[in-house]
């Protein structure tokens, strides 16, 4: 079966040390809106309405994710335009948030940073799809320097801040995995994503509907690594929206054959695991 073209990443659940500190970063500084909040959890989106994009989960006495373990590499937050990417960049710059890098990936323009719990964040906007280049059936991506002036010159209203743009979503999720063959077994063979790029040393990218990637996997610092401890900050799970019940049942059959079912499909959600113990919720 072919994976539906309108498959996408829906949400990410993140474990944090201090919920108030994390809300300062994601809501007050970055501009996501709080949907609901308890003493231990908070749901956020770009609009303040469901479905949520982020679930923050406070873990008492949490430790930072140990080096060399598998799990989250970064969450990629997709802005609808270069102008809106520039707006968030200037907002964070004014708040004295530290940045880790600025890259032109040919298909997109990206800014890298960390949240207060060392969870990797990519802020990016796509270039028009008609500008993407292909080679041997795979989309070409690279990591080139990004000219920040090109971004900031888009803004003629630099003092306007009403929060992050409401069309912002989770563009992709990038994982540190123990083995690329295992990642391919799960994300391509079990979940049905297409391999969109296999030319980066130590990495694979998976997609649907001709997008450059919804899932990235690399072994740059995690080859043969073990999953991070349960009480560490980082990824608690992520969800994929697959608007086709037959395809979800196809995923379930694949996961059953690998003994990777966490929760059977109930007509709305299916929960499975990858081979590095990352929890994946497939939603209709």
N, C-alpha and C positions, 0 to 999 in steps of 0.2 A: 504493500500500500504506500501511497505517496503522502508525505506529511503535508497537512494543510498549509497553503501559502500564508494565511493570516495568523499562524502560530506566533507567539511572542512571549517574552519574559513579563510576568505580571507583577511579582513582588519579591522582596528579600527580607528575611528575618535575621536580625543581628543581635548577638549577645554583647552587652556593654557592662562596664564596671559601675557607672553612675548615670542613672537615667536623666537626672536634671542637667548634668554636664552635657550629655549627648543631645538633649533637646535644645540646649543653647546653640550647639553647632548646627544641627539639622533644621531647626525651626527659626530661631532668632537670627542666626548668621546666614544660612543658606536660603531660607525662605520657604521651606515646606510647611504646610499647615497641619495642625494637630486635629485628627478626627476624634480620637478618644484617648483617655489616659487613666491608668490606675497607679498604685504605688510602685508596681514592678514593670509595667509595660506601657507602650504608647504606639498608636497607629498614626501614620502620617501619609499625606498625599500632596500633590501640587494644588489641588482644589479645596481640600478640607472635607471631601466626600469620599465614600467608598467607590470602587475598591482601593484598598491602601497600596502604597508602594513600599513603605518601610514599616516593619514591626520592630521596635526596640525592646529588648528584654534585659532587664537588670539582673545580673548574676552576683549575689553577695560573695565577697572575697574572691572575685574572679582574678585569674592571672592572664597576662598577655599571651597571645598565641605563640608557642615556642617556635624558634627558627627550625626550618627543615621539615615541619609538619605539613600535612595536606590541608586543604580547605580553601578559604577565600584568598584570591590574589587581588582582585578589585571588583567593585560594583561600578558599572558604567551608567551614569545618569545622562540621558540624552535630552538636550535642549532643542527646541524647534528651529532655531536659526543662529547664525553667527552673532547677530545682534544680542540675542538673549544669553548666549554663552559669554559674551563680553560683559553683559550687565552683572551676571553672577560673579565673574572673575573680579570685577572692580569692587563689588560688595565685599568679597572675602579679602581682597587686598586691603581695603579700608579697615577691616576688622583684624588686620595683622595675622591672618592665617598663613602658615608656611606652605609653599608649593614645592613639589618635587620634580616637576618637569613639564615641558610644553612640546607637543609633537604634532607633526603633520603626517597622517597615516594614508594619504592619497584619497581614501574614501571618506575621511573625516578629519576634523581638527580637534585636538584634545589637550586638556589640562589635568595634571595629576597632583594629588594631595592625599593626606590621611585624615581620618576622623580622630577624635580624642583617644580612641582605643586601638590605634594603629591599623584600623581597617582601611584598606586601599580604596580610593575613590578616583574615578575618571569622570570628568565633566567634558562632554563633547557635543558637537553638532555634525551632522552628515553633510558632505558635499552632494550636489545634485546627482542622482543616480546615473544620468546620461553622461556624466564626466568620469565614471568609474571605468577602469581598464581591466581587461581580462587576458589571461595567458593560459593556454592549455586547459580551458574550461574553468579556471579558478580566478577569483577576483584578486587583483594585485593590491597588496598593502605593503607599506614600508613604515619606517620610523625616521622621519626627517625633522629638522628644526622647525618650529612654528614661530612665525613673525607675529608677536603680540600686537604690534601696531595695526596690522591688518584687521584684527578683532576690534580693538578699541576705537578705531576710526569709524566703525559702524554706528557708534552711539553719538547722537546729537542731543541727547537728554540724559546726561550722565548722573544727574542728581535725582532721577526718578527711581524709586524703589517701592514696589508693591508686593514683594515676595517673588518667588520663582514663578516662571511663566506657567499657566495652567495646563499647557499641552506637554509639559515635561513628563517623561516616563523613564522606566528602566530599559535602556537600549540593549544591554547585554550584561552577562556576568562572566567573569574570568576566574578560573579555578587553578589552584596549585594542586597537581595530581601526582600520584606515585609512579604512574606508568602510562605512556600515551596509548599503547595498545589496549589497555583496560579502559581508558577514556573513550577510545573509538568504539569499543565493544558496547559501552553503555549509551553514549550520546548519538552514535550513528546507527548501530545495529538494534539496540533495544528501544530507544526513544524515536528513532527514525529521522534524525537531523541529517542533512547533507553536509559532506565535508566541503567547505568553501575555500579553504586555503591550507595547504600542507607544506609550504615553502619555508616557513620560519623554523630555524633550528630549535628543536626542543619544544615545539608547540604545534597544536592543531586548532582549527577554528571550524565551528559547526553552525549551520544556518537552515533557514526555510524561506521559501518565496523569493529567492534571489537576493536576500539581504547579505551584507558582508559577513556578519556573524551575530548570533545570539548567545553562543557559548564559546568561550575560549578555554583552553587547557594547556598548561605548561608544566615542565619538570625542571625549570631553571634553578629552583632552590629546594625542590621537594622530591627529587627522584628517589624511589624506594622508601619514601618517608611514611610515617605512621600518621593516622588522624590526630588532630589536636585534642587535648583532654577536654572532657565535657564541661569543666569549670573554667575554660579559657574564653576570652573574647573572640569574636569572629562570627563565622557563618553558623546559623542554627538551621537553615534550610532556605529554599527558594521555590517559587511557583512558576509554572509555565501554563499559559492559556492556550488550549488546543480546542478550537470550536468545532469538534467533530466526534460524536460519541463512538462511532465505529473505530476511529483511529485510536481513541483512548483504550478501547477494549483490545485492540491490537497491541498496544503498549503493555497492557496488563498481562496478556498471554506471554509476551516476551519476558516480562519481569518474573512471572511465575516459573518459567522454565529455568531461570537463574536464581530462584529463591531470594528475590530482592523486593518482595512485596512487604510494605509496612502496613498499609490499609487498603483493602479491596475497594474497587470503584463502587460508589453508592449512587450513581446517577449524576453526581456533581463533581466529586473529587476522587482521585486515585493518588496514593502516596507510595513512593518507591525509594530505594536507596541506590546510590552508585557504589562502585567497588572501593571507594575511600570513605564510606559511611556518610556521605552528604545526603540529606533528606530532600527529595524532590516531590513537590505536590503538583500534580497535573490536574488542571481545572477545566471544566467544560465552558 
